[in-house]
Amino acid sequence: MATPVRATIIQPDPHVPLDRFGHWLGINRIMVRGVPLWKVDVPSLAEIGDGVLLLGGTMSAHDGATFSWIDPLKKLLVQLVEADVPVLGICLGHQLLAEAFGGQVTVSDPAGGEHGAYEVSWHPGAAEDPVLGRLADHGSSLLLESHDDAVTVLPPGSTTLASSELYPNQAFRVGSALGVQFHPEASPELMGRWTELDGGDGREMRRSLHRMDTDLSRNGRLLAQAFAGQLRSRALAA
């Protein structure tokens, strides 16, 4: 009998769902448990399973006074790395991971953020990363971005893995945790909804991204498959 593999999906914001990762993790036989932070508390380390996917959100990493789960979540991230549990933090998740380990996030970064499809360049260490390695074979990858805040100082001892033209800290690893500023899980439809929530032209965003979706979906799927493999390895070792 195959060893069951379980992932905890921590979702800070109802507007920022698992989206395409739900299908991609499913076809890789990953059982997922969702934790919507606007309804329930931050889980304990014992409840996590084989790994954590921490999604993005419209709040900032500095909004602890408004969102009481932010500080407990940062503490959980440290516990997860200390226990060598695989973590993938996306956008806000990437920023919370950075601050949990002593990095810094700039809210409403002066460079203006990134919204849409951008080329992300891989640094030498990315080729050996267990999650990014297959993407890094290509030198750079087209990926989706939707952020105004940015990690401006990486945590001490972390490994920088990717950059874009505007933002040097697109991905980093600290122990068992990987943070990525981009949104590998997002579809053109979700990007269109986010654009509309920001008062922009969602129809045009969807149209432009559908023209690039062969590359965008492939890159997201490769990352999801690699993360699933990392979860499976942990489950087998347990």
KETORRO-318664 format. One line per 2 residues: their letters; for each residue x negated, y, z of N, C-alpha, C, CB. Coordinates in steps of 0.2 Angstrom, whole numbers. Each point is the difference from the previous one (the first is absolute). Glycine has a CB too. Layout:
a) X,Y,Z,X,Y,Z,X,Y,Z,X,Y,Z; ...
***
This chain:
ma) -4,-6,0,4,6,0,-4,6,0,9,-6,6; -8,11,-10,-3,6,-1,0,4,7,2,1,-13
tp) -7,2,15,0,5,6,4,6,-1,-12,-5,3; 17,7,1,4,6,-2,-5,6,2,11,-6,3
vr) -10,11,-7,-4,6,0,5,6,1,-9,-5,-7; 8,8,13,4,6,2,-3,6,0,6,-8,7
at) -3,13,-10,-2,7,0,5,5,4,-7,-2,-11; 5,6,15,4,5,3,-1,7,-5,-1,-5,12
ii) 7,7,-14,0,6,-4,3,6,5,2,-6,-11; -7,11,12,2,5,5,2,6,-5,-8,-4,10
qp) 14,6,-9,3,6,-5,2,6,5,4,-9,-9; -8,14,8,1,6,4,6,4,-3,-11,1,3
dp) 13,-2,-9,5,5,-3,5,-4,-5,-9,10,1; 15,-9,0,5,-3,-4,-1,1,-8,8,0,10
hv) -11,6,-11,-1,2,-7,-6,-3,-3,6,11,2; -10,-15,2,-6,-2,-3,0,-8,1,-6,11,2
pl) 9,-15,-6,1,-7,1,-5,-4,-3,12,2,0; -12,-9,1,-5,-4,-2,0,-1,-8,2,-6,10
dr) 4,8,-13,1,0,-7,-3,-6,-4,-1,13,1; -4,-12,-6,-2,-6,-4,-4,-5,4,0,7,-10
fg) -3,-5,16,-4,-5,4,5,-5,3,-8,9,3; 14,-8,-3,5,-5,3,0,-6,-5,7,9,6
hw) -6,-8,-12,-1,-5,-5,-6,-3,-1,8,6,-6; -14,-2,6,-6,-3,-1,-3,-4,6,-2,10,-7
lg) 4,-8,13,-2,-4,6,5,-7,0,-4,11,6; 10,-10,-8,4,-6,-1,-2,-5,-4,9,7,2
in) -11,-5,-8,-3,-5,-5,-6,-3,2,6,6,-9; -10,-3,14,-6,-3,3,2,-4,6,-7,10,-5
ri) 13,-11,7,3,-4,5,-2,3,7,-1,-10,-7; 1,17,8,-1,3,6,7,2,3,-11,5,-4
mv) 12,-8,10,6,2,4,-1,7,3,3,-13,2; 2,17,-3,-1,7,3,6,1,5,-5,4,-11
rg) 3,0,16,4,3,5,-1,7,0,-1,-10,7; 7,14,-8,0,7,0,1,3,7,4,0,-12
vp) -8,5,13,0,4,6,2,7,-1,-8,-7,6; 14,10,-7,2,7,-1,-1,4,6,8,-4,-9
lw) -13,8,9,-2,4,6,5,5,2,-11,-2,-3; 16,4,-1,6,4,2,5,-3,4,-2,7,-10
kv) 1,-14,11,5,-4,3,-3,-4,6,7,-1,-11; -13,-1,10,-3,-5,5,-7,3,2,7,-10,-5
dv) -9,7,11,-7,2,2,-5,-3,-4,5,1,12; -11,1,-11,-6,-2,-3,-1,-7,3,-6,11,-1
ps) 5,-16,-3,-1,-7,2,-6,-1,4,6,-4,-10; -7,-1,14,-6,-2,4,-4,-4,-5,6,0,11
la) -13,-1,-9,-4,-4,-3,2,-7,-1,-9,7,4; 12,-10,1,2,-7,0,6,-1,-5,-3,-1,12
ei) 7,6,-14,5,-1,-5,-2,1,-7,7,5,9; -13,-4,-10,-2,3,-7,0,-6,-5,-7,8,5
gd) 5,-14,-4,-1,-5,-5,-6,0,-3,12,0,-2; -13,-1,-4,-7,-1,-3,-2,7,-3,3,-12,-3
gv) 0,17,3,-2,7,-2,5,5,0,-8,-6,-7; 6,12,5,4,6,0,0,4,-6,-1,0,13
ll) 6,2,-16,1,5,-5,3,6,3,0,-9,-9; -4,15,9,3,6,3,1,5,-6,-6,-2,11
lg) 13,3,-12,2,4,-5,-1,8,1,8,-9,-3; -6,13,-2,-1,7,1,6,3,3,-7,0,-10
gt) 7,7,10,6,4,2,-1,7,-1,2,-9,9; 4,13,-8,0,7,-1,-3,4,6,10,-2,-8
ms) -10,-1,13,-3,3,6,-8,0,-1,10,-3,8; -13,7,-3,-8,0,0,-2,-4,5,0,12,-5
ah) -7,-13,5,-3,-4,5,-1,4,7,-6,-6,-9; 8,13,8,-1,4,6,7,1,3,-10,6,-5
dg) 15,-9,3,7,1,3,2,-4,6,3,3,-12; -8,-5,16,1,-4,6,5,3,5,-11,-4,-2
at) 12,11,2,5,3,4,7,-1,-2,-9,9,3; 10,-10,-10,6,-1,-2,2,-8,-1,-1,11,-6
fs) -4,-15,4,1,-7,-1,-4,-4,6,2,2,-13; 2,-4,17,-4,-3,6,-4,-7,-1,9,6,7
wi) -7,-8,-13,-4,-7,-2,-7,1,-3,11,-4,-2; -13,11,1,-6,1,-3,-6,-2,4,5,9,-6
dp) -5,-7,12,-6,-2,5,0,-7,1,0,11,5; 5,-15,-3,0,-7,1,-2,-4,-7,9,1,9
lk) -7,2,-14,-2,-3,-7,-8,0,-1,12,3,-5; -14,3,7,-8,0,-1,-3,-5,5,1,13,-3
kl) 1,-13,9,-3,-5,5,1,-7,-3,3,7,10; 3,-9,-13,1,-6,-3,-5,-2,-6,12,1,3
lv) -14,4,-7,-5,0,-5,-7,-2,3,7,8,-7; -8,-5,12,-7,-2,3,0,-7,3,-1,12,3
ql) 7,-14,0,0,-7,2,0,-5,-5,7,4,9; -4,-2,-15,0,-5,-6,-7,-1,-2,12,4,-3
ve) -16,1,2,-7,0,-2,-4,-4,5,1,11,-7; 0,-9,13,-4,-4,5,1,-8,0,1,11,7
ad) 6,-12,-9,2,-7,0,-2,-3,-7,9,2,8; -12,2,-13,-1,-2,-7,6,-2,-4,-11,-4,5
vp) 16,7,-4,7,-1,-3,0,4,-7,6,-3,11; -5,0,-17,0,5,-6,6,5,1,-5,-10,-7
vl) 3,16,5,4,6,0,-1,3,-7,0,2,12; 6,0,-15,0,5,-6,4,6,2,-2,-10,-9
gi) -1,16,9,3,6,1,1,4,-6,-4,0,12; 10,2,-14,1,4,-6,2,7,2,3,-11,-6
cl) -6,16,3,1,7,0,0,2,7,7,-1,-10; -1,2,13,0,2,7,-3,-6,5,11,7,-2
gh) -10,-13,0,-4,-5,3,-7,0,0,10,-7,-3; -13,9,-3,-7,2,-1,-2,5,5,1,-4,-12
ql) 3,10,12,-2,5,4,1,-1,8,4,7,-9; 1,-11,11,0,-2,7,-6,-5,2,13,1,-1
la) -15,-5,-4,-5,-4,1,-7,4,1,6,-9,-7; -7,14,3,-6,4,1,0,3,6,0,2,-12
ea) 6,1,14,0,4,7,-1,-5,6,7,9,-5; -4,-15,4,-1,-5,6,-7,-2,1,11,-4,-3
fg) -15,5,-2,-7,-2,1,-5,6,0,3,-11,-5; 0,17,6,-5,6,1,-1,4,-6,-5,-6,8
gq) 9,5,-14,0,4,-6,4,6,1,-2,-10,-7; 3,14,2,4,6,0,4,1,-6,-8,5,7
vt) 15,-3,-6,4,1,-5,2,8,-1,5,-12,2; -5,14,-8,2,7,-1,7,0,-3,-12,4,-2
vs) 17,0,6,7,0,-2,0,6,-5,4,-5,11; 0,3,-17,1,5,-5,-7,2,-3,11,4,5
dp) -15,-8,-7,-6,1,-2,-1,6,-5,-3,-12,2; -2,16,-2,0,6,-5,-1,-2,-7,-5,6,9
ag) 3,-12,-10,-1,-2,-7,7,-2,-4,-11,-5,3; 16,5,1,7,0,-3,3,-7,0,-3,10,-6
ge) 0,-15,8,3,-7,0,-1,-3,-7,8,3,9; -5,-9,-10,1,-4,-6,7,-3,-1,-13,-2,0
hg) 16,3,-5,6,-3,-1,1,-2,-7,5,8,8; -5,-15,-9,0,-3,-7,-5,-5,0,4,10,-5
ay) -6,-12,-2,-5,-5,-1,-7,4,-1,8,-8,-6; -13,5,10,-7,3,0,-5,-6,-1,4,10,7
ev) -10,-8,-10,-5,-5,0,-4,0,6,-1,2,-12; 0,-8,15,-4,-1,6,-6,-3,-1,10,0,7
sw) -16,3,-5,-6,-3,-2,-3,-5,6,-3,10,-7; 1,-15,6,-2,-5,5,-8,1,2,9,-8,-4
hp) -10,8,10,-7,0,3,-3,-7,0,3,11,7; -10,-11,-7,-3,-7,-1,2,-5,5,-10,6,-3
ga) 12,-4,10,2,-5,5,7,-3,-2,-6,7,8; 10,-4,-12,7,-2,-2,-1,-7,-3,4,12,-1
ae) -9,-13,-3,0,-6,-4,-1,-6,5,-5,6,-9; 3,-5,15,0,-6,5,6,0,5,-13,0,-1
dp) 17,5,0,6,0,5,5,-5,-2,-2,12,1; 4,-16,4,5,-5,-1,6,2,-3,-5,-6,10
vl) 7,12,-9,7,2,-3,-1,4,-7,4,0,12; -9,4,-12,-2,4,-6,-4,-3,-5,2,10,7
gr) -5,-15,-6,-5,-3,-4,2,-1,-8,-5,-5,10; 11,3,-11,2,-2,-7,1,7,-3,5,-11,3
la) -3,16,0,2,6,-3,-7,4,-2,11,1,6; -16,-2,-1,-6,4,-1,-5,-3,-5,1,2,12
dh) 1,-8,-15,-3,-2,-6,0,4,-6,2,-11,4; 3,16,-4,1,4,-6,-3,7,1,10,-6,-2
gs) -13,7,8,-4,7,1,5,5,2,-8,-3,-8; 14,4,5,5,4,3,7,-3,-2,-7,10,-2
sl) 12,-8,5,7,-3,-1,5,6,0,-3,-11,5; 9,10,-9,5,5,0,5,-2,6,-1,2,-12
ll) 2,3,17,4,-2,6,5,6,1,-9,-7,5; 14,6,-1,5,5,1,-2,3,7,9,-6,-6
es) -7,13,6,-2,4,6,6,4,1,-12,1,-3; 13,0,10,6,5,2,-2,2,7,9,-6,-7
hd) -13,11,7,-2,3,7,-2,7,-1,-4,-11,3; 4,15,3,-2,6,1,-6,1,5,11,4,-3
da) -10,-9,8,-5,-1,5,-6,-4,-2,9,1,9; -14,-1,-6,-6,-4,-2,-5,-1,6,1,5,-12
vt) -4,-11,11,-6,-2,5,-6,5,-3,5,-12,3; -7,16,2,-5,4,-2,-7,-1,3,8,9,-2
vl) -7,-13,8,-6,-3,3,1,-8,1,-3,12,6; -1,-16,-8,1,-7,1,-3,-2,7,-1,-2,-12
pp) 4,-4,15,-2,-2,6,-7,-2,0,11,-4,2; -15,5,4,-7,-2,0,0,-7,-1,-2,9,8
gs) -3,-12,-12,-1,-7,-1,4,-3,-5,-3,0,11; 8,4,-14,4,-3,-5,-4,0,-7,11,5,6
tt) -8,-8,-11,-3,-1,-6,5,4,-5,-6,-11,3; 3,16,-7,4,3,-5,0,-4,-6,-3,11,4
la) 9,-12,-8,1,-4,-5,2,3,-7,2,-9,9; 1,15,-8,3,2,-6,1,8,0,6,-11,-2
ss) -6,14,-3,2,8,-1,3,1,-6,-10,3,7; 14,3,-7,3,3,-6,-4,7,-1,11,-6,2
el) -9,9,-8,-3,6,-1,1,5,5,2,-2,-12; 4,2,15,1,5,6,-1,-2,7,9,4,-8
yp) -9,-11,9,0,-2,7,-6,-6,0,12,3,2; -17,-1,2,-5,-5,1,1,-6,4,-7,9,-2
nq) 13,-9,6,1,-6,5,6,-3,-2,-6,6,9; 6,-10,-15,6,-3,-2,1,-7,3,-1,6,-11
af) -4,-9,13,0,-6,3,-6,-1,5,6,-5,-10; -5,1,15,-5,-1,5,1,-7,4,-3,13,1
rv) -2,-16,1,1,-6,5,-3,1,6,0,-7,-10; 3,5,15,-2,0,7,1,-7,3,1,13,2
gs) -6,-17,-2,2,-7,2,5,-4,-4,-3,4,11; 8,-7,-8,5,-3,-4,5,4,-3,-2,-9,8
al) 2,16,-7,5,4,-3,-3,4,-6,5,1,12; 0,-1,-17,-1,4,-6,5,6,0,-5,-10,-6
gv) 3,16,5,4,6,-1,-1,2,-7,0,3,12; 6,-2,-16,0,3,-6,5,6,-1,-3,-11,-5
qf) 1,17,2,4,5,0,5,0,-5,-10,7,3; 9,-11,-9,4,-1,-5,6,-5,2,-9,2,-8
hp) 14,-3,3,6,-4,2,0,-6,-5,6,10,4; -9,-15,-3,0,-6,-4,7,-3,-1,-12,-2,2
ea) 16,3,3,7,-3,1,5,3,-4,-3,-4,11; 2,10,-13,5,4,-3,2,-1,-7,-4,9,8
sp) 10,-9,-10,2,0,-7,2,7,-2,5,-12,2; -5,12,-9,2,7,-3,7,2,3,-6,-3,-11
el) 11,-1,12,6,2,3,-1,3,7,6,-9,-7; -10,6,11,-1,3,7,-4,6,-1,0,-11,5
mg) -4,12,-9,-4,6,-1,5,6,-2,-11,-6,-3; 16,4,-1,5,5,-3,4,2,6,0,-5,-11
rw) 2,1,16,4,2,5,-4,4,5,6,-11,-1; -12,10,2,-4,4,4,-1,7,-3,-6,-10,4
te) 5,10,-10,0,7,-4,6,4,1,-8,-5,-8; 14,1,8,6,4,0,1,2,8,5,-7,-9
ld) -7,3,13,0,3,7,-4,6,2,2,-12,3; -7,13,-7,-5,6,0,3,5,-4,-10,-7,2
gg) 15,6,-6,3,6,-4,-2,0,-7,1,6,10; -5,-12,-12,-3,0,-7,5,-4,-5,-11,1,6
dg) 8,-2,-12,4,-3,-5,-2,-8,0,-1,11,-7; 5,-14,11,0,-7,1,0,-4,-7,4,1,11
re) 0,1,-15,1,-3,-7,-6,0,-4,12,3,0; -15,3,0,-7,0,-4,-5,-4,3,3,12,-3
mr) -3,-12,10,-5,-4,3,1,-7,-1,-1,8,9; 7,-11,-9,1,-7,-2,-2,-1,-7,9,-1,8
rs) -7,5,-13,-2,-1,-7,-7,0,-1,10,6,-3; -14,-2,6,-7,1,-1,-3,-7,3,0,13,0
lh) 2,-15,6,-3,-6,3,2,-6,-4,0,6,11; 6,-7,-13,1,-6,-4,-4,-1,-6,12,2,3
rm) -15,4,-6,-5,-1,-6,-6,-3,3,5,10,-6; -7,-9,12,-6,-3,3,1,-6,4,-5,11,0
dt) 11,-14,0,1,-5,5,-3,-7,-1,11,6,2; -13,-7,-8,-4,-6,-1,-6,0,5,4,-1,-12
dl) -8,6,12,-6,1,4,2,0,7,-6,6,-9; 11,-1,11,2,1,7,2,-6,3,3,12,-3
sr) 1,-16,0,3,-6,3,-5,-5,1,11,3,-5; -15,-4,0,-6,-5,0,-4,2,6,0,-2,-12
ng) -2,8,13,-5,2,5,3,-1,7,-5,8,-8; 12,-7,9,3,-1,6,1,-7,2,6,10,-2
rl) -5,-14,-4,1,-7,1,-6,-4,2,9,0,-8; -15,2,5,-6,-3,2,-2,2,7,-4,1,-12
la) 5,5,15,-1,2,7,4,-4,4,-3,11,-3; 10,-12,1,4,-4,5,-2,-7,0,9,7,-3
qa) -11,-10,-3,-2,-7,0,-6,-1,5,4,-1,-12; -9,6,11,-6,-1,4,2,1,8,-7,4,-10
fa) 11,0,12,2,1,7,4,-6,2,1,12,-1; 3,-15,-3,3,-7,1,-5,-5,2,10,3,-7
gq) -15,-3,3,-6,-5,1,-3,1,6,-2,-1,-12; 1,7,14,-3,1,7,4,-2,5,-6,10,-5
lr) 13,-9,5,4,-3,5,0,-7,0,7,10,-2; -7,-13,-4,0,-8,0,-6,-2,3,7,0,-10
sr) -13,3,9,-6,-3,3,0,1,8,-6,3,-11; 9,2,13,1,1,8,4,-6,2,-2,13,-1
al) 8,-14,-2,5,-5,2,-3,-7,0,9,7,-4; -13,-8,-1,-4,-7,0,-5,-1,6,2,0,-13
aa) -5,6,14,-5,0,5,2,-1,8,-7,7,-8; 14,-5,8,3,1,7,1,-7,3,5,10,-3
***
